[in-house]
């Protein structure tokens, strides 16, 4: 058990027989006759929806521990994304809702940590950035102004804005949380 005042981002708690991931928790002091409260932003692990809750600081919540195991992404079937444990070969479905916009970064064969509680997947841990190749974009232009951007389609089908000097076939780094271009990646053996 954990009290509401001990909540931290990333924790998994059970509230009214429903499991939530704590996205943010902030204690706000009361004034006068109003007691202080903990304002928590919680993500429902079964639906992916986000809700804000106001809790008394002394309110007790069940703290749930998730297992984390590296698994290999295999394929997508409708709304389910299937991951395989490389040692036991067991397959585990992860719903589209749990992955959100990050699903576009999944490529067959990629290995990522998958969080589970019992036999149920509750989330996939993505890296902060990924390296992807440019599938198509306009011809590169070298100009003084480096803030100008153009559209590019990546090997996974996503569209991003990249600087004008980027050309087709180059490897670039993309921030997973925002889907934005970070930098060009130098490849060994290329100038």
C-alpha positions in Angstrom: 0.0 0.0 0.0 1.1 3.6 -0.7 -0.5 6.8 0.4 -1.6 9.4 -2.1 1.1 11.8 -0.9 3.8 9.2 -2.0 2.6 8.9 -5.6 5.2 9.5 -8.3 5.1 9.4 -12.1 5.5 5.9 -13.5 4.0 4.1 -10.5 1.1 1.7 -11.1 -1.8 1.8 -8.6 -5.2 0.2 -8.2 -8.1 2.5 -7.6 -11.6 1.1 -7.3 -10.6 -2.3 -8.8 -9.1 -0.6 -11.8 -5.3 -0.3 -12.6 -3.8 3.1 -13.5 -0.3 4.4 -14.3 0.5 7.6 -12.6 1.5 10.2 -15.2 1.9 13.1 -12.7 1.1 13.7 -9.0 1.3 17.1 -7.2 0.5 18.0 -3.6 -1.4 21.2 -3.2 -1.7 22.7 0.2 -5.1 23.8 1.4 -6.0 27.1 2.9 -8.2 28.0 5.8 -10.6 25.2 6.4 -9.8 23.5 3.1 -7.4 20.5 3.6 -4.5 19.9 1.2 -5.0 17.4 -1.7 -3.0 15.4 -4.1 -3.9 16.1 -7.7 -3.0 13.0 -9.8 -3.2 12.5 -13.5 -3.8 8.7 -14.1 -3.9 6.6 -17.3 -6.3 3.7 -17.3 -4.3 0.6 -18.3 -7.2 -1.2 -19.9 -8.5 1.7 -22.1 -5.6 4.1 -22.3 -7.8 7.0 -21.3 -6.4 9.7 -19.0 -8.2 11.1 -16.0 -7.5 13.6 -13.3 -8.3 12.7 -9.7 -8.2 14.6 -6.5 -7.1 12.4 -3.5 -6.7 13.0 0.2 -2.9 12.9 1.0 -3.5 10.1 3.6 -5.7 8.0 1.2 -4.2 4.5 0.7 -3.9 2.9 -2.7 -2.7 -0.5 -3.7 0.8 -0.3 -5.3 1.2 -2.8 -8.1 4.5 -4.0 -9.4 4.9 -4.7 -13.1 7.4 -7.2 -14.6 9.5 -5.9 -17.4 10.9 -8.3 -20.0 12.5 -7.6 -23.4 10.4 -9.1 -26.2 10.6 -9.1 -30.0 7.8 -7.4 -32.0 6.4 -9.8 -34.6 3.4 -8.4 -36.4 0.2 -6.4 -36.2 -3.3 -8.0 -36.5 -6.0 -5.4 -36.5 -5.9 -3.5 -33.2 -3.4 -6.0 -31.6 0.4 -5.9 -31.8 2.1 -9.2 -31.1 5.3 -9.5 -29.2 7.3 -12.8 -28.6 9.4 -13.8 -25.6 12.7 -14.8 -27.3 13.4 -17.6 -24.8 10.0 -19.2 -24.3 8.5 -18.2 -27.7 5.3 -17.3 -26.0 3.3 -14.5 -27.9 1.7 -11.6 -26.1 -0.8 -9.2 -27.7 -0.5 -5.5 -26.9 -3.5 -3.2 -27.8 -3.3 -0.2 -30.1 -4.6 2.0 -27.3 -1.7 1.1 -25.1 0.8 2.1 -27.8 -0.9 5.2 -29.0 1.1 7.2 -31.6 4.2 5.2 -30.9 2.9 2.2 -32.8 4.3 3.7 -36.0 7.8 3.2 -34.7 7.4 -0.6 -34.4 9.3 -2.6 -37.1 9.2 -6.4 -37.2 12.2 -7.8 -35.3 12.7 -4.8 -33.0 13.2 -5.8 -29.3 11.7 -3.6 -26.6 10.9 -4.0 -22.9 7.3 -5.0 -22.4 5.6 -4.4 -19.0 3.3 -7.1 -17.7 1.1 -7.8 -14.7 0.4 -11.5 -14.5 -0.3 -12.6 -18.1 -1.5 -9.2 -19.3 0.6 -6.6 -21.1 0.2 -3.1 -19.7 2.7 -1.2 -21.8 5.8 -1.1 -24.0 8.9 1.0 -23.1 10.1 2.8 -26.2 13.6 4.5 -26.4 13.7 8.3 -26.4 14.8 8.3 -30.0 15.0 6.0 -33.0 17.1 6.0 -36.2 15.1 5.7 -39.4 16.0 6.0 -43.1 14.4 8.6 -45.5 12.3 6.7 -48.1 11.4 9.8 -50.1 11.8 13.6 -50.0 12.5 16.5 -52.3 16.0 17.1 -53.7 18.4 18.6 -51.1 19.0 22.3 -51.1 21.9 24.0 -49.4 21.0 27.4 -48.1 22.2 29.7 -45.3 18.8 29.5 -43.6 18.9 26.3 -41.5 15.4 26.7 -40.0 13.6 26.0 -43.3 12.1 22.5 -43.4 10.6 20.2 -46.0 8.4 17.0 -45.8 10.0 13.6 -45.9 8.5 10.1 -45.8 10.4 7.6 -43.5 10.9 3.9 -44.1 8.0 3.1 -41.7 5.6 5.3 -43.6 5.6 8.3 -41.2 5.8 11.8 -42.5 8.2 14.3 -40.8 9.7 17.7 -41.4 13.4 17.7 -42.0 16.0 20.4 -42.9 16.4 21.2 -46.6 19.9 19.6 -46.8 18.6 16.1 -46.0 18.4 13.7 -49.0 16.7 10.5 -49.8 18.4 7.4 -48.3 19.9 9.2 -45.3 19.6 8.0 -41.8 18.1 10.4 -39.3 17.2 10.4 -35.6 13.6 11.0 -34.6 12.2 11.8 -31.1 9.7 9.0 -30.3 7.5 11.2 -28.0 6.9 14.0 -30.5 7.8 12.4 -33.9 10.1 15.3 -34.6 13.5 15.3 -36.5 16.5 15.6 -34.1 19.6 15.1 -36.2 21.3 13.4 -39.2 23.0 10.2 -38.1 26.6 9.6 -39.4 26.9 6.1 -40.7 30.2 4.2 -40.4 32.1 4.2 -43.7 30.2 7.2 -45.2 31.4 10.8 -45.3 
